[in-house]
Amino acid sequence: MALKWQDKDPDDQIDYSVDWQAQLGSNTISSITWKILTNGAFATWTQGTIVDGLQHVSSTNTNTVATIYLGLGTNFSVYNIICRMTASDATVIEQEVRLRVVEKN
């Protein structure tokens, strides 16, 4: 089931996070990969890249939380994003998230 982040204004550059603590147990995050749905398929989304109007500004992670900083976005669009987490024990888990872009004025 996809999570839903709070709506984003196209003019905002803000961060969104996925907390992996419950799934990790005593493990930690080894790596994070972000993907975005474009042209009917999920594609790896790297820092500085704009896909369908939404910008992946940067991303970071702690031992348990992955954070992505997003900019731009097309008004009235819904984006499907995947956070793919690889844990220190080599477990791989993906979490899909939906983000709606709406002008807030």
ZILIN-V426829 format. One line per field, one symbol per residue. ss: DSSP state (~ for helix, > for strand, _ for the rest). phi: phi as a letter, one per 20 degrees, with the letter a starting at -180 (. if undefined). burial: I if it has 16 or more other ideal C-beta (glycine too) atoms within 10 Angstrom, else O. A space follows every 50 residues. Layout:
ss->???
phi->???
burial->???
This chain:
ss->__>>___>_____>>>>>>_~~~~____>>>>>>>>>>__>>>>_____> >__>>>>>>>>___>>>>>>>>____>>>>>>>>>>>____>>>>>>>>> >____
phi->.fecefgdegeeccdccceegfeemeecfebccdccfblnbecgcegned clnddefabbbdfccdccddcmoegmddddcdddddefemfccdcecdcd dbfem
burial->OOOOIOOIOIOOOOOIOIOIOOOIOOOOIOOIIIIIIOOOOIOOIOOOOO IOOIIIIOIOIOOIOIIIOIIIIOOOOOIOIIIIIOIOOOOOOOIOIOIO IOOOO
